[in-house]
């Protein structure tokens, strides 16, 4: 099959898919219209400017509507009961005992939407945790979670579901305990020893969110770092840093794991812990030379996020500038940790003057990150601009000159070259940054206006849109020129 035939086939498939979506949407709208029509034919119905409602409707009327066969009527009843708040709770408690599971479920949903004000309904909701209808049980758990600390009396019953159920209800129950908060901490700590790993992990995650760090919770989360599924591990990665210093020894141990993915994840988490992870600095320094480059760069990044507490790592990070896998993160870490360090600036200047073109761009970037404190590097930056014809290097030199010395003349010329260079036509990240830097200069960058206009017009012709950063830069530099373009 030819490429043309493939293209036509894809177009046909897309057209067919679009047609199916349109049919489904139209069918949904028709069904909703029929529901509204049926509801509007109720003799007690009244149309209002903001929607539809019953004349002189009472809470009991809305509760009766929970058993309607019409979905629209049921949903409207739930909305009305939830909006009524506390006055609706006694009627909803009665509805919790209905013989119809659909009514019980809708009553629980209404209580869930009322939230903390529904605290008096907690006993009734606890009774529904033993409901024969799984949907009712799940909604009751969510309702108790939304009620929060006021549902403390439900903790024991919720914990029993975690122990007795063999379905996903256990996970909903653990989240309910997390929603109840501090009163549920003992129960969550007990679940750290649940026989199923998934339950232990979810309990540890909830404890971390509640600010109750324990070494046992950290160990449970550590075990979860071995999961190859990144989506499954994401909640663990987000929760671990909330354990603070308690997590550090466990994560330092994880840096010695036989699995590179565990080491990599441990380094990333230590970075998120920040300054509290200062005890991990020596272990992270060792990881800069890990055989797996993902571990090495994540260790460099973590040292930078730890900040000034990682000052002892500066010599090793300077050495890491020679590693193309680690250099990008090492530069940022050095600029963060050693902004006031003479050895760091000396290292960047030496790299800028070296024979390795691969070091030049990153060295200029590092000097720019240090900012005005790096004035001693201005001469080296200007020399690099004159001697180096690599557009990437000149781009970073331009940014550094502006950030360090507010040198607009040379910086503007270099950034104009970036916008005109066809090499960057497919690199929006570079041209966007160049535009942003020109915008920061304001009217001082007026010499760049013709180039910005040409750049914008070229993008309109070839890509059918106006780059936001270039438009904003033109607005800051010369609003009149922007208006002439009709932006």
N, C-alpha and C positions, 0 to 999 in steps of 0.2 A: 504494500500500500504506500502510495506516495505521501510526502509531507502535506501536499495540498488536500488529499483525501482525508488525512488525519485531522487537518484543521477544520474541514467541513463537518467531519464526524463530531468533533468536539463542539462546534457551533450548534449542531442539531441536538446533541445531548443537553447543552445549556438551555436551548430554547424549550425543549421538552420539560426540563426541570422547572423553568420559570412558569410554564403553563400549569404544571401541577401545583406549584405554590399559590398561584393566583386562584385556582379552583378551590383549594383548601381555605384560603382567606375568605373568599366569597361565601363559601358554605358556612363558615363560622359566623360571618356577619348576618347571614340569613337566619340562622338558628337563633342568634341573639335577638334579632328583630322580632321573630315569632314569639320569643319569650316575653319581650317587652309588650307586644301587642296583647298577649293573653293577660298579662298583669294589668294593662291599662283598661281592660274590659271589666275588671272587678268593680262593682258598684261603689265601693269605698275608695276607689282610686281618684287621685287628684293630680293633675299635671302642674308643676311649678316651674319657675324660671331656671332653677338649678338642677332639676332632675325630676324624680317621681316619688310620691309618698302617699301614705294612707291618711284620709281625713280622720282626725281625732284618734289616731292609732295609739294603743297602749303597749306597754311592755308585754303583756300577755298575748296581744295580737301578734306581735313579732315572734314570740316563742311558738305560737301556733303555726306561723309561717315556716318554721324550721322543718316541718314535716311535709311541706309542699313538694309536689312532683316536679315543679318548675324550678330549674336551677337559678334563674334570675331572681325569683321570689326568695329563695333560700339565702342567696348571697346578700340581697338587700336587707333581709332580716338580721343577718349576722352583723352587717355594717351598722344598722340602727341600734342593735343591742350593745355593740361595742361603744358606739358614740354616747349611749345613755349612761354608761359607766356604772357607778356603785348602785344606783336605784334598780338596775336590771339584774343584779346578782342573785337576790332571792329566787326570782323566776327562773334564772338559768340553773341554779342549784336543783330546783325541782325537775328541770328538763334533763339533768344529768341522770335521773333515775327512769327515764322513758324506756318503754319496751322496744322502741325503734332505735337501732344503733346509729342510723343517719342523724336522728335528732340529737342523740347524746354527743355525736362527733361535732355537730354544728354548735352545740352549746359550749363544748370545750374550746372550740376555735374562738367563739365570742369572748370567753373568759381570758383566753390567751391574749387577745387583742386589747382587753381592758388593762392587763398587766398588773403592776404592783397593787393597784386599788382592789384587785380581786382576792386579797388575802383571806377574806372570810370564807371563800369557797374552797380553800385548801383541803379541808377534810373530805369534801365531795370529790375533789380531783384525786385524792389519794385512793378513795374507793374505786375510782375508774381505772386505776393501775392494774386491777384484777379483772377488767372487762374482757368478755369473750371476743370482742372485736379488736383486732390488732391496731386498726387505725385510730380507734378511740384511745387506746393506751399510749400510742405514740404522741397524739395531740395533747394528752394530759401531761406527759413528760415535758413537752415544749412549753405548755402553759405554766407549769411549776417553775421552769427555768426563767420564764419572763417575769413571774411574780417576784423572784429573787430571794433575798434573805428572809422575807416574810413567810417563805415556805419551809422554814427550818424543820417543822414537825413532819415533813414528808421525807426527810433524809433516809431514815431507816427503810421505808418502803421502797424508795428508789434504789437503794443499795441491794435490796433483795432481788430486784429485777436483774441487776448486773450479775449476780451470782447464779440465778436460776434460769435465765433466758439463754437460748442458744442462737438467737437471731441478732440482727443489727440493732434491735431495741436496746441492747447493752450499751452501745455507743451513744445512742440518744440519751440514755439514762446518765451516763458519765458527764455528758454536756449539761444535763439538767443540774447535776451536783455543782458543776462549775458555775452555772448561773446563780445558784443559791448562794454561792460565795463562801465566806469564812466559816459559817456554821457547818459547811459540808467538808471542811478540810480533813478532819479525822477519817471520814469515810473514804475520801480520795486517797489518803495515805495508806489506808488498808488495801485499796485496790492496786497499789504498786506491787503487791504480791499475788495478784490474780494469776491463775494458771495460764491464761492466754496472753501472749505478748502484746497483741493489739490493744487489749484492755489496759494493760500496764502502761503502754505508751500514751494512750489517751488520758489516763489519770495523771501521769507525769506532766503532760502538756497543760492540763487544767490547773495543776498546782503551780506551775511556773507562771501562768497568767494571773494567778491570785497573789503572786509575790510571796510564795511560801517555799523558798528553796531548801532542798535537803539533798544530801549526798546520794541517798537512795534514789531520788527522782532523777538526779544527774546520771546515775549508772543505768537506769532504765532507758533514758534518752540515748545514752551512748550505744546501747545495744541496737537501737533503731538506725544508727548511722550506716549499718551494713546493707541496708535495703538498696538494691540497684535502681529502684523506681524513684526518679527525682520528685514526682508529684507526691508520692507517699512520704518522702523525707522532708518536704518543704515545711510542714507544721513543726517538725522537730527542730529544723534549722532556725525557725522563727522563735521558738520557745526557749531553746537552750540559753541564749544570751540573757534572758530574764532571770536566770538563776544566779547571775553575777559571779562573785569570787568562788562560790561553792562549786561551780562548774569547771573551774580552771584545772585543778589536779586531774580530773577525769579526762578533760580534753588534751592535756599534756601527755597523758598515757596513750590517748588515741593517736597522737602523732607518731607513735612507734608501731602502729598496726602493720600487719603484713599486707593489708589491702590499701592500695594507693588512694582509692576513693574515700575511705575512712579518714586517712591522713589529710587529704585535701579539704574535706568537709570540716574537720576539726580546726584546721587553720583558719578557714573562713569564719567559723563561729567565734574563735578567739578574737578575731578582728572586731566582730560585732560587740563582744564584751567590752572592748575598749581599754581604757586606762586600768580598769580593775584586773586586767589580765597581765599585769606587769611581771608576775611570777613565771609567765610562760615565755619571756623574751629569749632566754638562753636556748630553750627547746626550739623556738621558731628560727633562731639563727642557724641551728643545725639543719633545719628543714630547707634553708635557702639552697643547700647543695643536694637536695633529694634527687634521686635518680629519675623521678617522674616530674616533668616540668610543671604540671598543674599544681603539684604540692609546693614546688619551689616558688612560683609566682604568688600563690595564695599566702605563703608565709611572709613574703615581702610586703604584700598588701596589708596583712594583719599587723605587722610591725608599725607600718605607717598609721594605722587606725589606733593603735595603742598610744602613739604620740610621744611626747617628751619622756615618758617613762621608759621608752625603748632607746634612749640615747646611747647606751652601750653597744647597740647594734650598728652604729654608723660605719665603722671600718668594714664590716662584713657586707653591708649594703653597697658601699662604694666598690668593693670587689665584685659585687653582683652586677655592676654596670657592664661588665664584660660578657655577660650571658644574654643573648638575644631573647631568650624565653622569659627572663626575669626583669630585664632592664626597664621596661615601661613602668612596672609597679615599684621597682627599686627607686626610680627617679622621683616618683610621687612621694614615696615614704621618706626619702632623704630631704625633700623640700619641706615636708611636714615636721619631721623630727628635728632637722638641723638648719632651720631657717636662720638661726643666729650663729651657726657653726662655720668657722673659717675653712676647716678641712672639706666641708661639703661644697662650698662655693669653689674652692680650689680644684676639687675633683671635676666639677662641671666645666670650669674654664679649660682644664687640661683636656677633657673629652672634646670640647669644642675646637681645640687646636690640634687634635690628634689627626693621624692619617686615615683613621677609620670613618668613612662617610656615614656608617650606620650609627655612630655615636653622636654625630653632629646635631641631628634633629632633636633627639632626646635630651641632649645637654642644654640646648636652647630652651626646650620646654621646661626643664628643671629650673633654669635661671628665671624664666618667666613666673613660675609658681612661687619662687621666693619673693619676687616683687621688688619694691624700692630698696630693700636691704641688700640687693645684689648689684648696686651701682658700680662696684669695682669691676663688673664683668662687661660693662657697656662697650669698652674698646674692643674686646674680643668678639662681641656680637657684631659690631660694625665691620670688623675685619672679615668675619664669616660671611656677611652679606655681600661683600665685594669679591671674595675669592671663591665662593661656593655657588654654582649655578643650579644646584638641585632645588626644584621648586618647593619640595616638602621642607627642606632645611630653611629656605628663605621665608616660608610661611611662619615657622616657629620662631625664627629670629625676629620677624616683624612683630609678632605678638609679644615677645620678650622685651623688645625695645620700648614698646608702648607701656607695658606693665611696670617696667623697671625705671624708665627715664622719661616717660611721656614724650618720647621722640616721635613726633607725627610726620615730619618730612620724609625720612627714610622709611618709616613703617608704612605710611600710606602708599608710597611707590611700590613697595614689596607686595602689599596686599592687593593692589591693582593688578599686578602681574599674576597673582593667584587667580583672580576672577577672570582674567583674559586667557589663562593657560588652558588649552583644550584637554590637557591631561586630567583636569579636575571636573570635566563636564559630567562625568558619571560618579563624582564623589561629593554628594551634597553635604556631608559632614564637614569637609574642609571649606567649601565655599560658604556654607552657613556660618562657620566660626569666623571666617574672614569678614563677612558682612557684619556680624555682631561686633567685632572689634572696631570696624570703621564707624559703626553707630555709636560706640562708646566715646569716640573722639569728637562726635558732634560736628559743629561748623568747621573745626580745624581740619576735617577731612574733605573739605569742599572740592579739592582737586579730583576726588574719586567719583564725583557725581556723574560725569559722562560715562565712566566705566560701569557704574551701577545701573544706569539707565540701559546701556547696551546689554548688560548681563540679564536684566529683567526681560527686555524685549526678546532676547534670544531664547530664554526659557519659555516664554509665552508661545513662541513659534514652534519650538521643538518638543515641548512637554505639556503644552496646554494649560499652564498655570503660572501664577506669580509666586516666587519664593518669599515666604513670610519674612525671613530675616533680612533679605535685601530691601524689601519694602519698608520695614521698620527702620533700617539704617538710613534710607533716603529721607524718611520722615524726620529723623533727628538731625540730619546734616543740612538738608535743604527742603523744608516743607513745600515751598512753591514748586520745586521741580517734581515732587511727588504728585502734587495736585494737577500739574500739566499732563501727567501720564494717566490721570483719572484713577489713581490708586486710593 
